[in-house]
Amino acid sequence: MNRFFLDLHALQTVPPSNLNRDDTGAPKTAVYGGTPRARVSSQAWKRAIRTYFRDQHLLDESELGVRTKKIVGLLADRIHNLDASLAGAEALRIADHTVQATGLKTEVPKRKADQAKDGEPEPAPEAKYLVFLSARQLDGLARLAVEGAGDIAGFFKDKKNKARAKEIADSRHSVDIALFGRMVADVADIGVDAAVQVAHAISVHRADTEADYFTAVDDENRDEETGAGMIGTVDFNSATLYRYAALGIHQLTANLGQGLREDAPRTEPVRRAVEAFVHSFIASLPTGKINTFGHHTLPDAVIVTLRTSRPVSFVSAFEDPVRSESGGHVREACERLAAYVPDIERAYGEGGAAPTWVLRVGPNTQKLAGLGTEADSMGALVTAVGQAVADRLDKPA
């Protein structure tokens, strides 16, 4: 099928916060346009998006995957659920053989093995790296394991059965695997190319890191006992962030194949995945230090464009940092985008032919009104984008 993309842009202001820490505990930063900016890594926001799928029930559990080293234990539980006679160490042994049949490598972690020598229960083998598998892939592997449980080692000596294990691990991908991909260096042939690219969010203005000096009082102190029970500092910053992601609909369609629901229209799995991603991109939020700062905000503005050429980020509108005389940054950031987007579209884009939707909040975002079809709510935007993608998929190539 022809390549086409969904571009998502958001302006989101966060108060004093530490969404994503570096190795020193300070908020991550970057230099852009010769100016230090606040930064939230793509990994942090991708995890927030993935967890939002499950936390907000945007997708059914059967449409999601799990990324873990503890894959043998998960599979053993499924094996036991299928056949109650297979339990404990026997279920783990069968699960371990099955996982290894896919080409994934497992081992008993040394620390846990040492604990077992001291009288602890024999630990379950774990994958040597994080493994991303869908619920349906785990269910399929469990059924295969039960089929060969009588002589699991001999069962997987048969090349056909080993090939079946690999095929199960590389088919019927969950939505999150289809979106974010899967990289397994040891077993390249079950890798999945990501359909989504998520940029590091950066502030549209200069952002400096500050430190909050705090003290904590011991509740059991007597009147004559003075001083704090604890002192420390927490680094933070505040920023208006430009966020961007590009979703390759053609890659998502290929990753999902015919989809997870056989009774649904051909475009239904892709439409559901797109709607879940757009919703989660807009509403999700990294939770670093959230109990300390309570930084619960939503974007002031969102722009979504469906392109048939290539993805286009608008971050260059902020290469010269916003310097607002009023002290805020949203109004000027929106004015920058309102001027930059038509220029870049005329010079390189699709000349206004690319369907575009705008969701905005408050008078500071007024300048964005002319960039596309205005949506009056996130729900309306998500539905409109999902339908446009489905309509595009239904068109002949």
C-alpha positions as CSV (number, residue, x, y, z in Angstrom):
1,M,0.0,0.0,0.0
2,N,1.1,3.6,-0.4
3,R,2.9,5.3,2.4
4,F,1.0,7.8,4.5
5,F,1.6,9.4,7.9
6,L,-0.2,11.0,10.8
7,D,1.7,14.0,12.3
8,L,0.8,15.0,15.8
9,H,1.9,18.3,17.4
10,A,1.1,19.6,20.9
11,L,1.9,22.6,23.0
12,Q,1.7,21.8,26.7
13,T,2.7,23.9,29.7
14,V,3.8,22.2,32.8
15,P,4.4,24.0,36.1
16,P,7.4,23.4,38.4
17,S,8.1,19.6,37.8
18,N,10.6,17.0,37.2
19,L,8.9,14.7,34.6
20,N,12.0,12.9,33.4
21,R,15.3,12.8,35.4
22,D,18.8,12.4,34.3
23,D,21.5,10.3,36.1
24,T,21.9,13.1,38.7
25,G,18.2,13.4,39.5
26,A,17.9,16.7,37.6
27,P,15.3,17.3,34.9
28,K,16.6,16.4,31.4
29,T,17.7,19.3,29.2
30,A,19.0,19.9,25.7
31,V,20.6,22.8,23.8
32,Y,18.6,23.9,20.8
33,G,19.1,27.1,18.8
34,G,22.1,27.7,21.1
35,T,19.7,27.9,24.1
36,P,19.2,25.5,27.0
37,R,15.8,23.9,26.9
38,A,13.7,21.7,29.2
39,R,13.5,18.2,27.7
40,V,11.4,15.1,28.2
41,S,12.8,12.0,26.4
42,S,10.9,10.1,23.9
43,Q,11.3,7.0,26.0
44,A,9.6,8.6,28.9
45,W,6.6,9.8,26.9
46,K,6.3,6.5,25.0
47,R,6.0,4.6,28.2
48,A,3.4,7.1,29.4
49,I,1.4,6.5,26.2
50,R,1.6,2.7,26.6
51,T,0.6,2.7,30.2
52,Y,-2.3,5.1,29.4
53,F,-3.7,2.5,27.0
54,R,-4.2,0.1,29.9
55,D,-4.9,2.5,32.7
56,Q,-7.7,4.2,30.8
57,H,-9.0,1.0,29.2
58,L,-8.6,2.5,25.7
59,L,-7.9,-1.0,24.4
60,D,-8.8,-4.5,25.6
61,E,-6.2,-6.5,27.4
62,S,-6.2,-8.9,24.5
63,E,-5.0,-6.1,22.3
64,L,-2.0,-5.2,24.4
65,G,1.3,-6.7,25.2
66,V,3.8,-6.9,28.1
67,R,7.4,-6.0,28.1
68,T,9.3,-8.0,30.7
69,K,12.2,-10.3,31.5
70,K,9.9,-12.5,33.5
71,I,8.4,-14.1,30.4
72,V,9.0,-17.7,31.5
73,G,6.9,-17.2,34.7
74,L,4.1,-15.5,32.7
75,L,4.0,-18.4,30.2
76,A,4.1,-21.0,33.0
77,D,0.9,-19.3,34.6
78,R,-0.8,-19.6,31.2
79,I,0.2,-23.2,30.8
80,H,-1.2,-24.0,34.3
81,N,-4.4,-22.3,33.4
82,L,-4.8,-24.5,30.3
83,D,-3.8,-27.7,32.2
84,A,-4.0,-27.7,35.9
85,S,-1.8,-30.8,36.2
86,L,1.1,-28.7,34.9
87,A,2.2,-26.6,37.9
88,G,5.2,-25.3,39.8
89,A,8.6,-26.3,38.6
90,E,7.2,-28.5,35.8
91,A,5.2,-25.7,34.3
92,L,8.3,-23.5,34.5
93,R,10.5,-26.1,32.8
94,I,8.0,-26.5,30.0
95,A,7.6,-22.7,29.6
96,D,11.4,-22.3,29.5
97,H,11.8,-24.8,26.7
98,T,9.0,-23.1,24.8
99,V,10.5,-19.6,25.2
100,Q,13.9,-20.9,24.0
101,A,12.2,-22.5,21.0
102,T,11.4,-19.0,19.7
103,G,15.1,-18.2,19.8
104,L,15.0,-16.1,22.9
105,K,17.7,-16.7,25.5
106,T,16.9,-17.4,29.1
107,E,18.9,-17.8,32.3
108,V,18.4,-17.9,36.1
109,P,19.6,-14.6,37.4
110,K,22.8,-15.1,39.5
111,R,21.5,-13.2,42.5
112,K,18.3,-15.3,42.6
113,A,20.3,-18.5,42.1
114,D,22.5,-17.6,45.1
115,Q,19.4,-17.1,47.2
116,A,18.2,-20.5,46.2
117,K,21.4,-22.0,47.6
118,D,20.5,-20.4,50.9
119,G,17.2,-22.3,51.1
120,E,15.0,-20.1,49.0
121,P,12.7,-21.7,46.4
122,E,14.2,-22.5,43.0
123,P,13.8,-19.3,41.0
124,A,12.2,-19.1,37.5
125,P,14.5,-18.6,34.5
126,E,14.2,-15.1,33.0
127,A,15.0,-13.7,29.6
128,K,18.4,-12.1,29.3
129,Y,16.7,-8.9,28.1
130,L,13.3,-7.2,28.1
131,V,10.9,-9.1,25.8
132,F,7.8,-7.6,24.3
133,L,5.1,-10.1,23.6
134,S,1.3,-9.7,23.0
135,A,-1.3,-11.4,25.1
136,R,-2.3,-13.5,22.1
137,Q,1.3,-14.5,21.4
138,L,1.6,-15.7,25.0
139,D,-1.7,-17.6,24.7
140,G,-0.5,-19.3,21.5
141,L,2.8,-20.3,23.0
142,A,1.0,-21.7,26.0
143,R,-1.2,-23.9,23.8
144,L,1.8,-25.1,21.9
145,A,3.6,-25.9,25.2
146,V,0.7,-28.0,26.5
147,E,0.6,-29.8,23.2
148,G,4.2,-30.9,23.7
149,A,4.2,-31.2,27.5
150,G,4.7,-34.9,27.5
151,D,8.2,-34.6,26.1
152,I,8.9,-31.0,25.7
153,A,12.6,-31.3,24.9
154,G,11.8,-33.9,22.2
155,F,8.8,-31.9,20.9
156,F,11.0,-28.9,20.1
157,K,13.7,-31.0,18.5
158,D,11.3,-31.3,15.7
159,K,12.1,-28.3,13.4
160,K,8.5,-27.9,12.5
161,N,7.5,-27.4,16.1
162,K,10.3,-24.9,16.6
163,A,9.2,-23.0,13.5
164,R,5.6,-23.0,14.9
165,A,6.9,-21.3,18.1
166,K,8.7,-18.6,16.1
167,E,5.6,-18.1,13.9
168,I,3.4,-17.6,17.0
169,A,5.9,-15.1,18.4
170,D,5.9,-13.2,15.2
171,S,2.2,-13.0,14.3
172,R,-1.0,-11.3,15.8
173,H,1.0,-8.5,17.3
174,S,-0.7,-6.4,19.9
175,V,-1.4,-2.7,19.2
176,D,1.4,-1.5,21.4
177,I,3.9,-3.8,19.7
178,A,2.6,-2.7,16.3
179,L,3.0,1.0,17.2
180,F,6.3,1.0,19.1
181,G,8.0,-2.0,17.5
182,R,10.1,-4.8,19.0
183,M,13.9,-5.2,18.7
184,V,15.5,-8.5,19.7
185,A,19.1,-8.6,18.7
186,D,19.4,-12.4,19.2
187,V,16.3,-13.2,17.1
188,A,16.2,-10.5,14.4
189,D,13.5,-12.4,12.4
190,I,10.9,-11.8,15.1
191,G,11.7,-8.1,15.3
192,V,9.0,-5.6,14.5
193,D,9.6,-2.2,12.8
194,A,8.0,0.6,14.9
195,A,5.2,2.5,13.2
196,V,5.6,5.5,15.5
197,Q,8.4,7.9,15.9
198,V,8.2,10.1,19.0
199,A,10.4,13.2,19.3
200,H,12.0,14.4,22.6
201,A,9.7,17.1,23.9
202,I,11.5,20.4,24.3
203,S,10.6,23.8,25.7
204,V,9.8,26.5,23.2
205,H,11.8,29.0,25.3
206,R,14.9,29.0,27.5
207,A,14.4,26.9,30.6
208,D,16.7,27.0,33.7
209,T,16.9,24.2,36.3
210,E,16.1,25.3,39.8
211,A,16.5,23.6,43.2
212,D,14.0,23.2,45.9
213,Y,15.6,23.0,49.4
214,F,13.3,21.1,51.7
215,T,13.2,19.9,55.3
216,A,11.1,17.2,56.9
217,V,10.2,17.2,60.6
218,D,10.2,14.1,62.8
219,D,6.7,13.8,64.2
220,E,8.1,12.2,67.4
221,N,10.3,15.1,68.2
222,R,9.9,16.5,71.8
223,D,9.6,20.2,72.3
224,E,13.3,20.5,73.3
225,E,14.4,18.7,70.2
226,T,15.1,21.2,67.4
227,G,16.1,20.8,63.9
228,A,14.9,18.8,60.9
229,G,14.7,15.1,60.7
230,M,15.8,15.3,57.1
231,I,17.0,17.9,54.6
232,G,17.6,17.7,50.9
233,T,17.0,19.3,47.5
234,V,14.9,18.4,44.5
235,D,15.7,19.9,41.1
236,F,12.9,21.1,38.9
237,N,11.9,23.4,36.0
238,S,8.8,24.7,34.3
239,A,8.2,24.9,30.6
240,T,5.9,25.2,27.6
241,L,6.8,22.1,25.7
242,Y,6.5,21.4,22.0
243,R,5.7,17.7,21.5
244,Y,5.7,15.8,18.2
245,A,5.1,12.3,17.0
246,A,4.8,10.7,13.5
247,L,2.7,7.6,12.9
248,G,3.2,5.6,9.7
249,I,-0.2,4.2,9.0
250,H,1.2,1.9,6.3
251,Q,3.6,0.4,8.7
252,L,1.0,0.1,11.4
253,T,-1.3,-1.7,8.9
254,A,1.5,-4.1,8.0
255,N,2.3,-4.8,11.6
256,L,-1.3,-5.5,12.6
257,G,-1.9,-7.7,9.5
258,Q,-5.5,-8.6,9.3
259,G,-5.9,-7.5,12.8
260,L,-6.9,-9.0,16.1
261,R,-10.7,-9.3,15.5
262,E,-11.7,-11.6,12.7
263,D,-15.3,-10.4,12.8
264,A,-14.4,-6.7,12.3
265,P,-14.1,-4.8,9.1
266,R,-10.7,-4.8,7.4
267,T,-9.9,-1.3,8.6
268,E,-11.3,-1.7,12.1
269,P,-8.0,-2.8,13.9
270,V,-6.0,0.1,12.4
271,R,-8.7,2.6,13.1
272,R,-8.9,1.5,16.7
273,A,-5.1,1.6,17.1
274,V,-4.9,5.1,15.6
275,E,-7.7,6.4,17.8
276,A,-6.1,4.9,20.9
277,F,-2.7,6.4,20.0
278,V,-4.1,9.9,19.2
279,H,-6.1,9.9,22.5
280,S,-3.1,8.7,24.5
281,F,-0.6,11.0,22.9
282,I,-2.8,14.0,23.8
283,A,-3.8,12.9,27.4
284,S,-0.8,10.9,28.7
285,L,1.8,12.4,31.0
286,P,5.1,11.1,32.4
287,T,4.7,10.7,36.2
288,G,8.3,11.5,37.4
289,K,8.1,13.2,40.8
290,I,4.3,13.7,40.3
291,N,3.6,13.2,44.1
292,T,6.0,16.1,44.7
293,F,4.9,18.5,42.1
294,G,1.3,17.4,41.0
295,H,2.0,18.6,37.4
296,H,-1.4,17.4,36.0
297,T,-1.8,19.5,32.9
298,L,-3.2,18.9,29.4
299,P,-2.1,20.5,26.1
300,D,-3.2,24.0,25.3
301,A,-3.2,23.1,21.6
302,V,-3.0,20.0,19.3
303,I,-2.6,19.9,15.6
304,V,-3.0,16.6,13.7
305,T,-2.2,16.3,9.9
306,L,-2.7,13.3,7.6
307,R,0.1,13.3,5.0
308,T,0.8,11.3,1.9
309,S,4.4,12.6,1.4
310,R,6.6,12.4,4.6
311,P,6.4,13.4,8.2
312,V,7.1,17.1,9.0
313,S,7.9,18.4,12.5
314,F,7.3,22.1,13.2
315,V,10.0,22.3,15.8
316,S,12.0,24.8,13.6
317,A,9.4,27.4,14.5
318,F,11.1,27.5,17.9
319,E,14.8,27.4,16.9
320,D,14.8,31.0,17.9
321,P,13.5,30.7,21.5
322,V,10.2,32.4,22.5
323,R,10.9,35.5,24.6
324,S,7.5,36.7,25.7
325,E,7.2,40.2,27.1
326,S,4.1,39.2,29.0
327,G,5.9,36.5,30.8
328,G,3.9,33.6,29.3
329,H,4.9,31.6,26.3
330,V,1.7,29.9,24.9
331,R,0.4,32.9,23.0
332,E,3.7,33.6,21.1
333,A,4.3,29.9,20.5
334,C,0.9,29.7,18.8
335,E,1.6,32.9,16.8
336,R,4.9,31.3,15.7
337,L,3.1,28.1,14.5
338,A,0.4,30.1,12.8
339,A,3.1,31.9,10.8
340,Y,5.5,29.0,10.2
341,V,3.1,26.2,9.3
342,P,1.6,27.8,6.1
343,D,5.1,28.8,5.0
344,I,6.5,25.3,5.4
345,E,3.4,23.8,3.7
346,R,3.7,26.1,0.7
347,A,7.4,25.5,0.3
348,Y,7.5,21.7,0.9
349,G,4.2,20.4,1.9
350,E,1.0,19.4,0.2
351,G,-0.3,22.9,-0.4
352,G,-3.3,22.7,2.0
353,A,-4.4,19.3,0.6
354,A,-3.4,17.4,3.7
355,P,-6.4,17.1,6.0
356,T,-5.6,18.9,9.3
357,W,-7.5,19.1,12.6
358,V,-6.9,21.6,15.4
359,L,-7.9,21.3,19.1
360,R,-7.2,24.4,21.2
361,V,-8.0,25.8,24.6
362,G,-8.3,29.5,25.6
363,P,-7.7,32.8,23.9
364,N,-4.0,32.4,23.7
365,T,-4.4,29.8,21.0
366,Q,-6.7,31.9,18.8
367,K,-4.1,32.2,16.0
368,L,-4.2,28.5,15.3
369,A,-7.8,28.5,14.4
370,G,-7.1,28.9,10.6
371,L,-4.7,25.9,10.4
372,G,-7.3,23.2,10.0
373,T,-10.8,21.9,10.9
374,E,-11.5,22.9,14.5
375,A,-12.5,20.1,16.9
376,D,-14.6,21.1,19.9
377,S,-13.3,18.2,22.1
378,M,-10.6,15.6,22.2
379,G,-13.3,12.9,21.6
380,A,-14.4,14.6,18.4
381,L,-10.8,15.0,17.2
382,V,-10.0,11.4,17.9
383,T,-13.1,10.2,16.0
384,A,-12.5,12.4,13.0
385,V,-8.9,11.3,12.6
386,G,-9.8,7.7,13.0
387,Q,-12.5,7.9,10.4
388,A,-10.2,9.8,8.0
389,V,-7.6,7.0,8.3
390,A,-10.2,4.3,7.7
391,D,-11.6,6.1,4.7
392,R,-8.0,6.5,3.3
393,L,-7.4,2.8,3.8
394,D,-10.6,1.9,1.9
395,K,-9.5,3.8,-1.2
396,P,-7.8,1.7,-3.9
397,A,-4.0,1.9,-3.9
